[in-house]
Amino acid sequence: MRVIAGEAKGRRLASPKSNLIRPVLDQVKEAVFNILFDVTDWTVLDLFAGTGSMGIEALSRGAKEAVFADDSKESLKLIGKNIDLCGFADRANVFYLSAAKTIAILSKKQKKFDLIFVDPPYEKRFVKKTLNKLANSFLLHDETIIIVEHHPKEPIGAIEGLRLTDERKYGQTLVSFLKRG
């Protein structure tokens, strides 16, 4: 697992020792960022952050700030270590909270994000719950892009306030792109 492009290009990231954390495959990460193309000066939220590799990739490619959230102690350690490895501590905030609590706290602060990654554990039924919370939060502006990495057995379906704009399949990983509307 590595940073693919930008300021920290080629930097190896710390990987999980257990199989409870499923890191984003480099192939999927590269494909997502090829689609996004330019994230310069964006604010990014990485929910169910795991190793933090998606938010770190965004920072490496010029994102202004990334907020990472995960409620796993192992993930918290990995995210902190990877942020330090890449020298991004000044542009990163880490929450040791569930996605739902993070959304609630940031929404109260009326924090807006340009890009939100949602990568919950597969087949735990967190996708729709999280998307519903995001749709009803103050975190989105009209151009916010939400990217969900999920198992094909857990389709997005209809979420009031959000629309599916694109979907790509990479092996057993489905990547869905959503916007307001």
C-alpha positions in Angstrom: 0.0 0.0 0.0 1.5 3.3 -1.1 0.7 6.9 -2.0 0.2 7.0 -5.8 0.8 10.6 -6.8 1.6 14.1 -5.5 3.7 15.4 -2.7 4.2 12.0 -1.0 4.3 9.9 -4.2 5.7 6.4 -3.6 5.6 6.6 0.2 4.8 3.2 1.7 2.0 3.4 4.2 1.7 1.3 7.3 -0.7 -1.7 6.8 -3.0 -3.4 9.3 -1.7 -6.5 11.1 -5.2 -7.9 11.5 -7.7 -8.8 8.8 -10.4 -6.7 10.6 -9.2 -3.6 8.6 -9.7 -3.9 4.8 -7.3 -1.4 3.1 -8.4 0.2 -0.2 -6.5 -1.6 -3.0 -4.0 0.7 -4.8 -5.8 -0.2 -8.1 -9.1 1.1 -6.8 -7.5 4.2 -5.2 -5.7 5.1 -8.5 -8.9 4.6 -10.5 -10.9 6.8 -8.1 -8.4 9.6 -8.3 -8.1 9.3 -12.1 -11.8 10.0 -12.2 -11.7 12.9 -9.7 -8.6 14.3 -11.5 -7.9 17.4 -9.4 -8.6 17.8 -5.7 -6.4 20.9 -5.1 -7.7 23.0 -2.2 -10.5 20.6 -1.4 -11.7 19.7 2.1 -12.0 15.9 2.5 -13.8 13.7 5.0 -12.7 10.0 5.2 -15.3 8.0 7.1 -14.5 4.4 8.2 -11.0 5.6 7.3 -9.1 2.3 8.2 -5.5 3.1 7.2 -6.4 6.7 6.1 -5.0 6.0 2.6 -7.8 7.8 0.7 -7.6 11.0 2.7 -3.8 10.8 2.6 -3.9 10.4 -1.2 -6.1 13.5 -1.4 -3.7 15.5 0.8 -0.7 14.3 -1.3 -2.6 15.6 -4.4 -3.1 19.0 -2.9 -6.2 18.8 -0.7 -6.3 21.7 1.8 -7.5 19.5 4.7 -8.6 16.0 5.5 -10.7 14.8 8.4 -10.4 11.1 9.2 -12.9 9.1 11.3 -12.8 5.6 12.6 -13.9 3.9 15.8 -11.2 1.2 15.8 -8.1 1.7 18.0 -6.0 -0.2 15.4 -7.2 2.1 12.7 -6.6 5.2 14.8 -2.9 4.2 15.3 -2.5 3.4 11.6 -4.0 6.7 10.5 -1.8 8.6 12.9 1.3 6.7 11.8 0.5 7.2 8.1 -0.2 10.9 8.5 3.1 11.3 10.3 5.0 9.2 7.6 3.7 11.6 4.9 4.2 14.8 6.9 0.6 15.9 6.8 -0.2 16.4 10.5 -0.8 20.2 9.9 -3.6 19.4 7.4 -5.2 16.4 9.1 -7.7 15.9 11.9 -8.5 12.5 13.3 -11.7 11.5 15.1 -11.8 8.3 17.2 -15.6 8.1 16.7 -18.2 6.3 14.7 -19.2 7.7 11.3 -22.6 8.6 12.7 -21.1 10.6 15.6 -18.5 12.3 13.4 -21.3 13.4 11.0 -23.3 14.8 13.9 -20.4 16.7 15.4 -19.2 18.2 12.1 -22.7 19.0 11.0 -23.3 21.0 14.2 -20.2 23.0 13.3 -21.6 23.4 9.8 -18.4 22.1 8.3 -18.6 21.7 4.5 -16.7 19.1 2.5 -15.9 18.9 -1.2 -15.2 15.2 -1.1 -16.4 12.5 1.3 -15.1 8.9 1.3 -17.3 6.2 2.8 -15.7 2.8 3.1 -17.5 0.8 5.8 -16.9 -2.9 6.6 -18.5 -5.0 3.9 -21.9 -6.5 4.5 -22.5 -4.7 7.9 -25.4 -2.6 6.5 -23.6 0.7 7.2 -23.8 2.1 3.7 -27.5 3.3 3.6 -27.5 4.4 7.2 -24.3 6.5 6.6 -25.6 8.0 3.3 -29.0 8.9 4.9 -27.1 10.7 7.7 -24.9 12.5 5.2 -28.0 13.5 3.1 -29.6 15.0 6.1 -26.5 16.8 7.4 -25.0 20.2 6.9 -21.7 18.7 5.5 -22.7 18.9 1.9 -22.7 21.8 -0.6 -24.1 21.5 -4.1 -20.9 20.2 -5.6 -19.8 17.7 -2.9 -18.8 14.3 -4.2 -19.5 11.3 -2.1 -17.6 8.1 -3.0 -18.7 4.9 -1.4 -16.6 1.7 -1.6 -18.9 -1.3 -0.9 -19.7 -4.9 -1.7 -21.9 -5.5 -4.7 -24.3 -7.5 -2.4 -25.0 -4.2 -0.6 -26.3 -1.9 -3.3 -26.9 1.8 -2.7 -30.5 2.0 -3.8 -32.5 5.2 -3.6 -31.3 7.7 -1.0 -33.5 10.8 -0.6 -31.5 13.9 -1.3 -28.7 12.1 -3.1 -28.3 10.9 -6.7 -26.0 8.2 -8.1 -23.8 9.8 -10.8 -21.4 6.9 -11.6 -20.6 3.3 -10.5 -17.6 1.2 -11.2 -16.8 -2.4 -10.3 -13.3 -3.6 -9.4 -13.4 -7.4 -8.6 -15.5 -7.7 -5.4 -15.5 -3.9 -4.9 -18.2 -1.6 -6.1 -17.3 2.1 -6.1 -20.3 4.5 -6.3 -20.2 8.2 -6.8 -23.0 10.4 -5.5 -24.0 14.0 -5.4 -26.9 16.1 -3.9 -30.1 16.1 -5.8 
